[in-house]
């Protein structure tokens, strides 16, 4: 699949869930009721949205696209881990935020490529060819995206969110509402990111403690341990090929169960 179609599928995967939540009157048996939005009758007895309403929904979806990128993909875990790593190195604003965000975005695209490809094959292509409607395309997209999120979600986090909603344990992953899967996924991602960050912090913390102890034993109380330990931390990180190890570990973490 070309890069252009992959990007279109990713945008489709993020915009359609907003469209379905914003316009629950697509189907008469939808569990959401939002009677303010009206549908126009089309020849053949079908119902379609007016062009102005479709444009409004599309623009709303594009506005919410960055937020959906944060809460439904691997971006959260990656950017938090990279930020903790930078703080552990003690390099202040190096690498700058733009570099970290750019790296996190491309790693997110790399991790989410199988999911976006599945959405493209099962939802975007049939919809663009007129084989299915937007309701069916949205349902398939949400199902595929929810399947990815549930694979990375801890059962304890899922049960916690379900209890807040007043639900009991769900019989199957398909029975988990999208509104429950998203916060549970974010909670699990935050926990995993902080766990990885803690493990990355430990070796650099040891270097700081050793340098601080040596300086104190030499009576050099006025010299900041951070200034002395920074070259050693950078040397250690370069020698072990730290960026490659970190990126590889982050990508592989999405192939394991939480």
Backbone as a ProteinNet text record, in pm:
[ID]
protein_1_A
[PRIMARY]
XXXXXXXXXXXXXXXXXXXXXXXXXXXXXXXXXXXXXXXXXXXXXXXXXXXXXXXXXXXXXXXXXXXXXXXXXXXXXXXXXXXXXXXXXXXXXXXXXXXXXXXXXXXXXXXXXXXXXXXXXXXXXXXXXXXXXXXXXXXXXXXXXXXXXXXXXXXXXXXXXXXXXXXXXXXXXXXXXXXXXXXXXXXXXXXXXXXXXXXXXXXXXXXXXXXXXXXXXXXXXXXXXXXXXXXXXXXXXXXXXXXXXXXXXXXXXXXXXX
[TERTIARY]
85.1	0	87.9	55.7	136.5	124.4	221.9	219.4	97.1	53.8	-64.4	-188.9	-208.7	-325.7	-317.7	-195.8	-181.1	-221.3	-181.1	-217.4	-367.9	-427.5	-573	-646.2	-596	-660.4	-648.4	-533.1	-516.2	-609.5	-623.4	-717.1	-859.9	-893.8	-1026.4	-1055.3	-952.2	-970.7	-996.6	-941.6	-959.2	-1082.1	-1117.3	-1229.8	-1363.4	-1372.8	-1500.6	-1555	-1471.2	-1528.4	-1593.4	-1533.1	-1594.7	-1726.1	-1727.6	-1848.4	-1962.2	-1931.7	-2036.4	-2084.7	-1993.2	-2035.6	-2111.3	-2077.9	-2144	-2279.6	-2293.7	-2417.8	-2470.8	-2521.3	-2570.4	-2702.1	-2762.2	-2888.6	-2871.8	-2747.9	-2726.6	-2814.5	-2821.1	-2898.2	-3008.9	-3123.1	-3234.9	-3212.6	-3135.1	-3110	-2982.6	-2931.7	-2809.7	-2835.1	-2738.7	-2759.4	-2752.1	-2709.2	-2701.8	-2818.7	-2876.8	-2991.1	-2959.3	-2951.4	-2920.9	-3015.8	-3140.3	-3243.4	-3226.7	-3130.8	-3115.5	-3077.2	-2990.5	-2944.9	-3053	-3083.9	-3188.3	-3126.1	-3188.8	-3143.3	-3240.9	-3188.8	-3271.9	-3304.9	-3425.1	-3463	-3397.1	-3353	-3287.7	-3371.2	-3356.5	-3431.1	-3401.6	-3506.3	-3489.7	-3520.6	-3556.3	-3593.3	-3479.8	-3354.9	-3243.3	-3238.9	-3160.9	-3145.8	-3000.8	-2978.7	-2842.9	-2834	-2713.1	-2689.7	-2680.6	-2725.9	-2711.8	-2564.3	-2530.9	-2391.7	-2332.2	-2409.3	-2358.7	-2327.9	-2414.3	-2391.3	-2271.8	-2255.1	-2137.9	-2010	-2011.2	-1893.3	-1864	-1968.5	-1951.1	-1890.1	-1939.2	-1888.5	-1743.7	-1712.5	-1575	-1478.8	-1516	-1428.3	-1413.2	-1521.7	-1512.8	-1419.9	-1430.8	-1342.8	-1197.2	-1167.9	-1029.8	-976.5	-1063.4	-1020.7	-984.2	-1058.9	-1034.2	-930.5	-879	-784.1	-660.1	-594.7	-477.8	-510.6	-627.5	-665.6	-688.6	-752.5	-774.1	-643.3	-546.5	-414.8	-351.4	-374.6	-315.2	-380.7	-512.2	-583.9	-613.8	-589.9	-624.9	-507.6	-388.4	-271.7	-158.9	-43.6	73	150.6	101.2	176.8	204.4	106.3	121.3	238.5	244.7	353.5	489.9	497.6	626.3	675.2	590.8	636.1	669.3	592.9	623.5	755.7	779.7	905.9	1024.7	1013.3	1122.4	1146.3	1040.6	1056.2	1126	1089.1	1155.2	1301.5	1330.1	1468.9	1552	1497.7	1570.4	1597.1	1500.1	1521.2	1623.4	1623.6	1721.9	1863.5	1878.5	2009.6	2054.6	1960.3	1995.2	2039.8	1991.1	2033.7	1937.6	1850.2	1755.3	1667.7	1690.5	1607.1	1671.8	1762.4	1828.2	1802.1	1739.9	1686	1566.2	1546.2	1432.6	1298.9	1194.9	1061	1017.9	1056.2	1015.8	1073.7	1197.4	1260.3	1191.7	1164.1	1098.1	958.5	883	747.7	752.5	846.4	859.5	896	990.6	1027.8	909.9	836.9	721.2	612.5	592.6	491.4	526.4	651.7	689.8	693.1	732.4	725.6	580.2	492.6	350	297	335.1	293.3	347.3	470.5	530.3	455.4	424.6	355.1	212	146.2	4.7	-18.3	87.5	70.9	-15.1	5.6	-84	-230.9	-255.7	-393.4	-453.1	-377.4	-427	-444.8	-356.8	-371.7	-499.5	-528.2	-650.4	-773.4	-768.6	-880	-895.5	-784	-789	-853.6	-813.8	-864.1	-1008.9	-1048	-1180.5	-1285.3	-1242	-1339.3	-1323.6	-1203.1	-1184.4	-1205.5	-1142.3	-1154.6	-1298.9	-1368.1	-1508.5	-1597.2	-1569.7	-1650.8	-1624.6	-1497.4	-1464.2	-1518.1	-1535.6	-1590.7	-1742.6	-1804.6	-1949.4	-2008.9	-1926.9	-1978.3	-2048.8	-2007.5	-2069.2	-2095.2	-2183.6	-2213.5	-2118.8	-2135.4	-2047.4	-2070.7	-2196.7	-2222.9	-2141.9	-2145.9	-2073.1	-1922.4	-1876.2	-1734	-1688.3	-1770.7	-1735.6	-1734.2	-1831.6	-1836.8	-1714.5	-1674.5	-1555.3	-1429.6	-1418.5	-1299.6	-1288.2	-1399.8	-1399.1	-1364.8	-1418.3	-1388.8	-1241.3	-1178.9	-1036	-951.6	-984.6	-908.5	-926.2	-1047.7	-1072.9	-999.3	-988.4	-914.5	-767.9	-708.2	-569.2	-557.2	-648.4	-640.2	-657.6	-750.3	-775.4	-657.1	-580.5	-461.6	-355.8	-356.9	-258.7	-314.9	-439	-505.6	-504.3	-470.4	-473.9	-618.7	-644.6	-780.6	-824.3	-730.7	-765.4	-809.9	-742.8	-783.2	-918.6	-942.2	-1070.8	-1184.7	-1162.4	-1265.8	-1289.3	-1183	-1197.8	-1286	-1262.8	-1344.3	-1487.4	-1503.1	-1637.8	-1716.3	-1650.8	-1719.6	-1761.2	-1676.9	-1714.5	-1836.6	-1850.9	-1965.8	-2087.9	-2067.6	-2177.2	-2198.1	-2099.1	-2109.8	-2035.9	-2072.8	-2001.9	-1900.4	-1835.9	-1736.8	-1804.4	-1737.9	-1793.6	-1766.2	-1860.9	-1850.8	-1740.6	-1716.6	-1616.8	-1560.2	-1446.3	-1392	-1487.1	-1568.9	-1663	-1769.9	-1794.8	-1898.2	-1848.4	-1719.2	-1664.2	-1699.1	-1767.6	-1799.1	-1672.1	-1676.6	-1561.1	-1531	-1636.4	-1617.5	-1550	-1552.2	-1482.2	-1341.2	-1326.5	-1195.4	-1092.7	-1134.7	-1039.5	-976.5	-1053.4	-987.8	-908.4	-957.1	-881.2	-748.8	-751	-628.7	-529.5	-577.6	-488.9	-427.6	-505.7	-452.9	-343.1	-364.3	-263.7	-138.5	-157.2	-43.4	41.3	-24.3	50.4	130	67.9	137.8	256.5	238.2	347.8	460	424.7	526.3	609.1	544.7	619.2	704	656.8	738.2	864.8	850.9	968.3	1060	1000.8	1081.6	1159.9	1100.6	1170.7	1292.4	1274.2	1385.2	1496	1458.8	1559.8	1631.6	1563.4	1619.2	1724.5	1711.4	1796.3	1946.3	1997.2	2142.6	2196.7	2122	2167.8	2164.6	2068.7	2063	2184.1	2225.6	2344.3	2468.3	2481.7	2595.9	2594.6	2477.5	2467.4	2507.9	2464.8	2498.1	2647.2	2708.1	2851.5	2932.5	2897.6	2968.9	2951.6	2829.7	2806.4	2887.4	2896.7	2975.1	3123.8	3175.4	3317	3348.2	3265.3	3287.4	3281.3	3190.5	3180.4	3302.5	3353.3	3473	3597.4	3598.1	3710.1	3694.2	3583.5	3560.8	3519.6	3481.4	3441.2	3290.4	3250.4	3109.5	3042.8	3121.3	3064	3044	3098.1	3084.1	2958.8	2875.3	2748.5	2775.1	2721.5	2739.8	2680	2575.6	2513.3	2608.4	2691.6	2786	2889.7	2935.6	3038.3	2979.8	2859	2800.1	2746	2714	2655	2742.8	2874.2	2955.4	2957.7	2959.6	2960.9	2828.4	2718.5	2589.5	2577.2	2624.8	2622.7	2712.5	2830.9	2922.2	2859.4	2796.8	2730.6	2619.6	2541.7	2428.3	2475	2585.2	2637	2701.3	2774.6	2844.9	2746.4	2637.4	2539.7	2439.8	2459.3	2365.6	2224.5	2214.2	2091.5	1968.7	1981.5	1862.9	1806.1	1893.1	1845.7	1778.7	1838.4	1779.1	1644.3	1635.6	1510.2	1399.4	1428.9	1328.3	1285.3	1382.9	1350.1	1262.3	1297.2	1217.7	1076.5	1062.4	929.9	843.2	899.8	822.3	786	881.7	853.8	755.2	745.2	651.9	507	479	342.1	308.1	405.1	379.2	361.9	382.6	365.9	237.7	187.3	69	107.1	15.5	46.1	59.5
-119.5	0	123.3	224.3	343.8	427.4	520.5	607.7	697.8	740.1	826.5	754.9	630.8	556	525.4	505.4	479.9	601.8	720.6	843.3	865.6	841	855.2	758.9	636.8	538.9	580.5	637.6	681.6	797	892.6	1003.3	950.3	856.9	796	726.5	656.7	582.8	675	795.9	888.7	976.6	1009.1	1099.6	1027.9	904.7	833.3	808.2	769.9	756.4	883.6	999.9	1126.1	1145	1108.6	1123.5	1039.4	917.5	830.1	876.1	927.5	975.5	1107.6	1187.5	1315.8	1301.7	1198.9	1178.6	1039	1011.3	878.2	844.7	938.4	910.3	841.2	798.3	724.3	599.5	529.5	405.1	418.9	359.7	372.5	296.5	188.1	109.2	149.7	271.1	316.2	338.5	302.7	321.1	467	557.6	698.3	770	864.1	936.2	1084.3	1143.5	1284.9	1344.3	1372.9	1406.9	1543.8	1624.4	1757.9	1749.7	1648.2	1631.9	1560	1614.3	1557.5	1501.1	1398.9	1335.8	1367	1379.7	1405.7	1275.1	1267.3	1150.2	1148.7	1031.6	1015.1	921.2	927.3	833.6	689.4	608.4	469.2	441.6	547.1	526.9	538.5	555.3	569.7	711.3	729.1	859.1	900.3	1023.2	1074.7	1209.8	1244.9	1374.5	1481.6	1600.8	1711	1746.2	1810.9	1843.4	1936.2	2034.5	2128.7	2058.6	1962.9	1890.2	1797	1734	1650.6	1732.2	1853.5	1940.2	1979.9	2012.3	2049.2	1934.4	1813.6	1697	1669.3	1681.3	1658.6	1758.1	1885.7	1987	1965.6	1924	1893.1	1775.6	1673.1	1557.4	1593	1678.7	1720.2	1803.1	1881.8	1960.9	1870.7	1763.3	1671.2	1564.4	1565.9	1463.1	1455.7	1569.2	1558.6	1492.7	1525.9	1464.7	1314.8	1275.2	1132.9	1059.6	1128	1067.2	1036	1122.3	1100.9	985.8	972	880.5	744.8	726.3	598.3	529.2	585.1	525.5	509	467.1	443.6	570.1	685.7	810.2	843.5	821.9	860.8	789.2	657.5	581.9	626.1	648.4	680.9	817.9	919.7	1055	1069.9	1004.1	1012.6	943.8	829.3	757.8	840.2	899.6	981.5	1105.5	1164	1280.9	1244.2	1129.7	1084.2	1053.1	993.4	963.4	1090.3	1193.9	1321	1379.6	1369.1	1420.9	1337.4	1205.7	1120.6	1153.8	1187.8	1227.1	1360.5	1445	1574.6	1674.6	1658.9	1747.9	1863.5	1888.8	1999.7	1991.4	2075.1	2080.7	2015.2	1922	1849.8	1700.1	1636	1688.7	1781.3	1879.9	1972.2	1901.6	1970.4	1910.6	1873	1955.9	1926.5	1793.8	1765.6	1639.8	1521.1	1532.3	1422.8	1396.4	1503.1	1486.1	1425.5	1472.2	1414.9	1267.6	1231.6	1090.6	1008.5	1063.3	991.5	972.4	1072.6	1060.8	951.8	948.2	847.9	707.8	696.2	566.4	522.1	619	586.9	535.6	601.8	555	415.8	389.6	258	150.7	179.9	82.2	60.1	167.7	159.6	117.8	97.6	62.3	-62.3	-173.3	-288.7	-257.1	-176.3	-139.4	-51.9	49.3	136.2	60.1	-35.6	-115.6	-199.1	-252.5	-330.7	-242.9	-120.6	-27	10	28.6	62.4	-50	-174.5	-287.6	-321.2	-310	-355.9	-245.4	-119.6	-10.9	97.6	151.7	267	229.4	120.2	80.8	43.9	-42.7	-71.5	53	146.1	267.9	356.6	371.1	455.3	396.7	265.3	200.1	189	239.3	238.8	105.5	11.7	-120.2	-118.4	-29	-16	130.9	156.7	293.5	343.9	470.9	529.5	467.8	421.1	358.4	230.5	146.3	20.3	45.2	142.6	175.3	224.8	307.1	355.7	245.2	155.9	44.3	-45.2	-73.3	-156.1	-85.1	44.4	119.5	121.9	149.2	152.6	15.3	-90.1	-225.2	-259.6	-223.5	-252.8	-171.3	-42.4	44.3	-0.2	-40.4	-86.5	-217.4	-302.9	-427.5	-400.2	-302.6	-265.4	-212.5	-126.6	-67	-172	-264.6	-364.8	-460.3	-483.3	-568.3	-503.8	-372.1	-301.3	-258.3	-292.2	-246.5	-355.2	-317.5	-411.4	-436	-557	-593.1	-513	-485.8	-409.6	-267.9	-205.3	-70.7	-73.7	-175.4	-187.7	-206.6	-290	-311.5	-185.7	-109.6	13.4	114.3	130.8	224.2	171.9	41.4	-16.1	5.2	-8	14.1	159.9	252.8	394.2	421.4	345	360.6	284.9	201.7	123.2	-8.2	-53.4	-180.4	-290.5	-412	-528.6	-575.8	-687.5	-740.8	-775.7	-744.7	-768.1	-911.6	-965.7	-1104.3	-1126.6	-1029.3	-1043.7	-906.3	-900.8	-770	-689.9	-757.5	-685.8	-613.3	-660.9	-599.3	-475.8	-448.3	-331.8	-206.4	-109.8	14.2	92.6	165.5	247.2	353.6	405.9	508.1	452.3	322.2	258.5	219	175.3	129.4	241.7	361.8	473.1	513.3	547.1	583.8	469.2	346.3	232.8	217.4	238.4	231.6	339	461.5	570.6	541.8	489.6	456.1	351	250.2	146.6	201	288.4	346.7	432.9	510.2	592.6	506	400.7	311.7	244.6	197.4	133.1	231.1	353.9	454.8	490.5	504.9	538.3	420.3	299.2	181.6	175.7	197.4	199.5	314.9	430.6	545.8	522.2	452.3	420.5	331.8	232.8	143.1	218	315.2	394.7	489.8	533.3	631.3	570	440.4	378.5	389.4	350.7	358.1	499.9	597.5	735.8	786.6	738	773.7	718.4	597.6	538.1	622.9	668.4	753.2	882.7	943.5	1067	1043.7	932.4	903.2	877.2	804.2	776.9	905.7	989	1115.7	1204.8	1211.2	1293.5	1242.1	1111.8	1055.9	1085.6	1073.9	1102.6	1249.3	1338.6	1481.3	1516.1	1452.9	1480.4	1429.1	1312.6	1258.1	1341.9	1409.3	1496.6	1636.9	1663.1	1794.3	1900.3	1861	1957.4	1981.5	2047.4	2066	2168.5	2261.9	2369.9	2330.7	2218.3	2174.8	2089.7	2127	2056.4	1916.6	1812.2	1676.4	1658.6	1735.2	1722.1	1760.2	1860.1	1903.2	1794.1	1728.2	1625.1	1496.5	1461.9	1333.9	1336	1454.1	1461.6	1398.3	1428	1360.7	1208.6	1158.7	1014.1	950.4	1018.6	965.7	964.8	1071.5	1074.9	966.8	947.7	844.3	705.7	678	549.4	529.3	632.6	621.9	597.6	661.8	643.5	505.6	461.2	332.9	216.9	221.2	111.4	130.6	234.3	264	282.5	377	393.7	426.7	510.5	547.2	426.5	345.4	225.7	129.1	110.2	19.9	71.5	202.7	260	247.3	283.9	276.4	131.4	40.2	-100.9	-154.2	-119.1	-165.2	-108.5	17.8	78.2	8.2	-16.6	-81.8	-224.5	-296.1	-433.7	-441.7	-335.5	-338	-347.2	-309	-315.6	-452.2	-540.3	-676.1	-773.5	-723.9	-809.5	-772.4	-865.9	-838.1	-748.2	-655.8	-565.4	-640.4
0	0	0	-84.7	-94.3	31.5	47.7	165.3	163.9	43.4	34.5	84.3	42.8	88	236.3	289	432.1	512.7	466.5	536.3	528.5	411.8	398.9	490.3	501.1	588.9	734.9	773.7	912	944.4	851	872	877.9	789.1	788.1	920.1	975	1100	1216.8	1212.1	1323.8	1308	1183.3	1161.2	1172.8	1121.7	1120.3	1260.7	1362.1	1496.2	1546.3	1517.4	1556.5	1482.9	1355.8	1276.3	1333.5	1373.1	1425.7	1562.5	1644.7	1775.6	1763.7	1662.9	1647	1579.8	1497.4	1424.3	1450.4	1569.7	1600.7	1534.9	1463.5	1397.9	1264	1235.3	1110.5	1106	1215.2	1219.1	1321	1291.8	1383.2	1512.1	1507.2	1627.4	1697.1	1669.7	1735.4	1882.8	1971.8	2115.3	2156.9	2065.6	2097	2030.4	2099.6	2046.5	2048.1	1930.3	1918	1815.4	1854	1757.1	1693.9	1738.9	1680.9	1534.5	1500.4	1363.3	1282.8	1166.8	1081.8	955	902.5	779.8	667.1	547.2	431.6	360	305.9	230.8	94.4	52.4	-77.5	-162.4	-295.7	-382	-346	-345.2	-308.7	-162.9	-87.3	51.7	150.1	101.3	193.2	248.5	353.8	416.4	408.5	368.9	357.7	427	468.1	528.8	421.3	453.4	359.9	343.6	232.6	201.9	306.5	351.7	451.3	583.2	621.7	745.5	731.9	615.8	593	603.4	546	552.9	697.3	773.4	912.9	992.6	970.9	1043.1	1005.8	876.8	831.8	893.8	897.1	956.2	1106.4	1171.7	1314.7	1339.4	1255	1268.8	1249.4	1150.9	1127.6	1244	1307.5	1423.5	1540.4	1557.1	1668.2	1635.2	1513.5	1471.9	1560.9	1598.9	1688.4	1822.5	1879	2006.2	1990.3	1881.5	1857.3	1835.2	1774.6	1756.2	1890.7	1988.6	2120.5	2195.1	2182.5	2271.5	2209.8	2081.3	2020	1950.7	1958.3	1893.5	1994.7	1944	2030	2061.9	2019.9	2034.8	2181.1	2268.6	2409.8	2475.1	2460.2	2522.5	2469.7	2341.1	2279.2	2322.8	2318.2	2348.8	2497.4	2584.8	2727.7	2758.8	2699.9	2722	2673.2	2555.9	2502.9	2589.5	2643.2	2729.6	2860.4	2919.1	3041.8	3014.9	2899.7	2863.9	2853.7	2794.1	2784	2922	3010.3	3145.4	3220.9	3198.1	3264.1	3217.9	3091.6	3041.2	3099.1	3137.4	3193.6	3089.1	2965.7	2857.4	2835.7	2930.4	2925.2	2800.3	2701.4	2581.6	2460.1	2483.9	2374.9	2389.9	2290.6	2164.8	2188.6	2101.1	2119.4	2103.7	2149.7	2145.2	2003.8	1905.4	1767.9	1720.6	1759.9	1718.6	1785	1914.6	1985.7	1931.3	1906.1	1852.5	1712.5	1629.7	1495.7	1499.3	1586.5	1601.3	1651.4	1748.7	1802.9	1696.9	1611.7	1506.9	1406.3	1363.8	1265.1	1326.4	1453.7	1519.7	1536.1	1564.8	1574.5	1441.3	1331.7	1200.2	1171.3	1214.8	1193.9	1272.4	1399	1483.5	1436	1394.1	1358.3	1213.6	1135.2	994.5	974.2	1047.8	1028.7	1056.1	1158.5	1191	1082.1	1037.3	930.4	799.3	772.9	651.2	658	775.4	792.2	773.3	828.7	811.1	664.3	596.6	454.4	372.4	400.8	322.3	353.6	479.3	520.1	527.3	535.5	551.5	445.1	428.8	339.9	193.6	149.3	8.4	-26.7	52	17.7	19.3	113.8	118.8	-2.6	-41.4	-156.3	-286.1	-292	-410.9	-408.5	-301.6	-292.1	-253.8	-204.2	-167.1	-31.9	56.7	189.2	216.3	312.6	351.1	457.9	492.6	592.6	729.6	755.7	885.3	901.7	798.2	803.7	805.1	727	726.1	862.3	925.1	1058.5	1161.8	1153.9	1248.1	1235	1110.7	1089.2	1138.5	1111.6	1154.7	1306.8	1372.8	1518.9	1575	1514.7	1562.9	1551.7	1439.1	1420.3	1516	1530.4	1621	1765.3	1801.1	1937.1	1965	1865	1882.1	1914.1	1845.6	1876.4	2019.5	2059.3	2192.6	2302	2281.7	2384.6	2400.4	2293.4	2305	2394.2	2404.7	2486.1	2621.8	2649.8	2771.8	2878	2997.7	3110.2	3152.3	3192.8	3233.4	3355.7	3447.4	3567.4	3532	3435.2	3392.7	3324.2	3244.7	3176	3275.7	3376.5	3478.2	3560.1	3587.6	3665.1	3591.8	3462.7	3384.7	3371.8	3354.9	3344	3472.3	3586.7	3714.3	3730.2	3682.9	3688.8	3601.5	3496.3	3406.1	3455.5	3557.2	3610.2	3540.3	3464.4	3392.8	3467.7	3437.9	3490.1	3386.2	3416.3	3322.6	3190.6	3081.7	2949	2905	2828.5	2786.6	2683.9	2599	2493	2459.9	2391.7	2351.4	2264	2182.3	2096.1	2176.5	2298.6	2381.2	2455.1	2451.2	2520.9	2441.6	2501.6	2428.9	2398.1	2288.2	2248.5	2353.6	2418.9	2521.7	2646.5	2665.7	2777.5	2736.7	2613.6	2567.1	2563	2525.6	2511.2	2644.3	2749.6	2876.2	2938.3	2924.8	2977.7	2903.2	2772.8	2692.7	2734.7	2757	2798.3	2934.8	3027.9	3160.6	3150.2	3068.8	3051.5	2983	2884.9	2815.2	2908.8	2994.4	3090	3186.3	3234.4	3327.5	3260.1	3138.3	3066.3	3036.3	2995.7	2964.1	3086.9	3202	3323.6	3370.5	3347.1	3381.7	3297.9	3167.1	3079.6	3116.6	3145.7	3185.2	3313.2	3408.4	3532.8	3505.7	3420.1	3387.3	3312.6	3229.9	3160.9	3255.5	3358.9	3452	3543	3574.4	3676.4	3647.6	3530	3509.4	3518.8	3472.3	3480.5	3624.5	3701.7	3843.2	3918	3882.6	3945.1	3915.1	3791.3	3755	3835.9	3849.9	3929	4073.7	4131.5	4271.2	4287.9	4194.3	4203.1	4191.5	4095.5	4077.3	4199	4253.5	4371.8	4490.3	4507.8	4618.9	4601.7	4478.6	4454.1	4480.6	4434.3	4456.6	4603.8	4676.9	4820.4	4894.4	4855.3	4920.5	4891.9	4775.3	4741.4	4797	4861.3	4920.9	4820.6	4703.5	4599.3	4611.2	4717.1	4747.8	4656.6	4602.5	4522.7	4376.2	4334	4195.4	4179.9	4083.5	4063.2	4007.1	4070.8	4017.7	3878.3	3844.6	3714.2	3602.2	3625.5	3522.1	3495.7	3602.2	3587.7	3532.4	3573.2	3532	3390.5	3337	3203.4	3096	3089.7	2986	3001.3	3125.1	3145.9	3102	3126.5	3084.3	2932	2869.4	2723.4	2664.2	2727.3	2678.8	2691	2805.5	2824.7	2722.4	2698.3	2607.1	2463.8	2425.5	2289.9	2274.3	2376.8	2368.2	2352.7	2426.1	2420	2307	2223.4	2113.5	2169.6	2262.3	2339.4	2257.5	2155.1	2077.1	2003.9	1947.3	1877.7	1974.4	2091.9	2190.5	2238.9	2261.1	2310.4	2207.4	2082.9	1976.9	1953.8	1951.2	1930.7	2043.7	2167.2	2281.4	2278.2	2238.3	2230.5	2126.3	2008.9	1903.1	1943.7	2002.3	2042.8	2158.9	2238.8	2351.1	2305.4	2181.4	2130.2	2073.7	2067.7	2020.5	2135.9	2258	2375.3	2447.3	2523.8	2604.6	2719.6	2765.2	2875.4	3005.3
[MASK]
++++++++++++++++++++++++++++++++++++++++++++++++++++++++++++++++++++++++++++++++++++++++++++++++++++++++++++++++++++++++++++++++++++++++++++++++++++++++++++++++++++++++++++++++++++++++++++++++++++++++++++++++++++++++++++++++++++++++++++++++++++++++++++++++++

